[in-house]
Amino acid sequence: MKIFICGQKTFGREVMKRLYEEGHEIVGIAPAPQKQYKDKMVGYAMLHGIPIKSDAESLTSAVIPEGTELIISAHSHWIISDQCIGKCRYGGIGFHPSLLPRHRGQDAVRWAIAMGDFITGGTIYRLDSKCDGGDILTQRTLFIDRSWDYHELWSKLFPIGVDMVAEAVEVIGSGKAMWTPQNERYATWEPSWDRPRLRRNELIQLGMPNV
């Protein structure tokens, strides 16, 4: 499958590596904006000739290659626009480190620990205009050890997430994907712990305010 990845850090790199090694064509990536040190996705992409099309903060549909079949959000803290998703045959998916619709937002792992949750998990969901609100493809549960901090919880969810993304790509490509709408009755939204608010890039170009 021809895949575009918008992501960052070790999780973004490991998702890209897994899909590349499984024979998928990574047609481009949009890592985090590069500062003093390059994001971990960048080195792997350069080593394997994977195009770095944009940074995630500046990503618009204009840089998504024609013929892209799926766009994946892999630890991205930037909203992927409807225009980007619309260019892809199968749209887009993301991994969220919670059992959606609980703990929507950028810091689901921290809030699970802070709120004393006994159970959490991972969700593969369809990207759409509602942040973390798209239909669910699959979920896995994980019991939380009360001695864990959020770093330890993330270390448990990390490999689950990589596996779930890879498996989701196969299911979507086979045409057997079955989607379930999120139940808004159980939805929660937690604010970012210490990061800026999410931005919608292609609305900014039209002069509309950040949301």
N, C-alpha and C positions, 0 to 999 in steps of 0.2 A: 504494500500500500504506500502511496505517496503522502507523507506526513510532514506537517509544519509544527514546530514546538515553540511555545512561548513559556519560558520558565526561568529558573535561576538556581544557583547554588548546587549542592551535591545531589539533591533530588532531581533537579532538571537534568544534570549530567547523566545520572544513572538511568533515568527513563530513556534519554536519547541513546545511550550506549546499548541498553537492552534491545530497543527496537532496531537499531542499526545492525546489531549482531544477529538478530533474528531474520534479517534480510529485507527489512522495509527500507524504502528510499526516503531519507530525510531531506526534503527539498529546501529547507531553510529553518533557521531558528531566530528567535528574538529574545536574547538574554536580558538581564538587568542592565541598566545604564552603567557603562564602564567608568570607574573612578581611578583611584591610584593603582589598584590591582584588578586584573581582568577576572570576570566571573568564571567559575569552574566549568561552565558549559563551553566557554570559548576555546580553551586549549584542546579539548577533545574534538570540537568541530574543525578547528584548523588542522589538526593531525590527520583527520579523515576526509578533508575536502568538503565538508558540509558548509553550505553558504550561510553567512551571518547577514541576514537581510536588513535588520533594524535592531534597535534596542526595544525592550518591551514597553517603555514609556512612550515611545514615538510610533509604535506599530499602527499602521493603517492598512486598509484592504489593498492599496496600490502596490504593496510589496509582497503580498501573498502570490506565489507563482501560479500561473494558469495550470489547471490540471491537478491542483492539490486536492486530495480526497478527504483528509481529516486534519483538523487543527487540535492540538492538545495543550491544555494548561497544566504545567508541571511545576507546582510551587510558585506560580505567578501571582504577584500582588497588583496586577494591572488588569482591568476589565478588557476583555477581547470584544471588539465591536461586532454588532450584527452584520455589518458589511464584510468583515473578515470571515465570519462564520459562513455567510451566504455564498462565498466563493468556493467552498469546499463541498464535494459531493455528499459526504456524510455529516457535514456540519462540524461540530466540535464537542469535545468531552474534557472534563476536568476531574482530578482527584481531590477530594476534600477530606481532611483528617478528623471526621466526626460522622455520626450517624445522622445525616441530614433527614429532616430539616432542623435538627438541634445544632446549635452553635454555628450558625452561618456567620461569616466574617473572617477576617485575616488571622485571628489568633485562637482558633478553636481548641488547640492543644493546651494552651495556657489556661483558657477558661474552664476546660474540663477538670483540670487539677484544682484551680481556684474555687470551683463550685462543689468540689468533693464528689464528682461523679464516680459511680462504681463501674460503669461500663461505657465504652465508646467504640470506635471502629473507623472504618473508611468507607467512602462512597464514591462511586463513579457516576457522574451525572452529566446531562446534556447542557452545554453552554447555551445561554440565551441572554436576553436583556436584563433579567432579574438576577442579581448577584447571588450565586450559590442556590438559586431557586429552580433550576431546570429539572426535567424528569430524570428519575433514577434508573440506571441500568443494573447496577449490582451493589451490594453492601456486604461487609464482613464485620463481625463484632470482635471486641477485645476487652476482657476484664482488666480493670485498673488496680494494680497493687497500691495500697494506700501509702506505701513508703516511697513511691516514685515521685520525682519532680517532673516538670514538663519536658526537660531534656530527655529523661529516661523514657517517658511515654512516647515522645517522638521517635526515639531509637527503635521502639517496637513497631510503630506504625509505618516507619519508612520502608522496610522491605515488603510489607503488606501492600503498600501503595504502588510500588514498582511492579509487583506481580499483577495487581489488579488492572493497571493500565495496559500491560502487555496482553493480558487475557481479554480485556475489553476490545482491543484493536482486532483480535482474531474473531471475536463474536460479531463485531460490526461488519468486518469484511466478508463474513460468511452469509450475511443477510439474515441472521437469526436473532438479532438484538430485539429485546422486548423492554419497553420503557414504562415506568410507573410514575404518575404525577406525585409530587410531594404533597403531603397533607398539611395545609397551612394551619390547621388547628394546633399542631405541635411545634410550629416553627418558633425559633428564638434567634435573635440577632445580638451579638456581643460586639462592642466597639473595639477598634484596634487598641492593642495594649500600649504601643509607643510609636506607631508609624503614621504617616500622613494618610488622609482619606483617599479612597480609590478614585480614579479618574477615567472618564470615557473619552478616548482620544478623538474619534471622528466627530463627536458633538462639539468638541473644543474648536475644531476647524470652522464650524458654522457659527461660532460666536456665542454658543450656549454655555451656561454656567456649569462648573464641576458638580457632580453628584456623587 
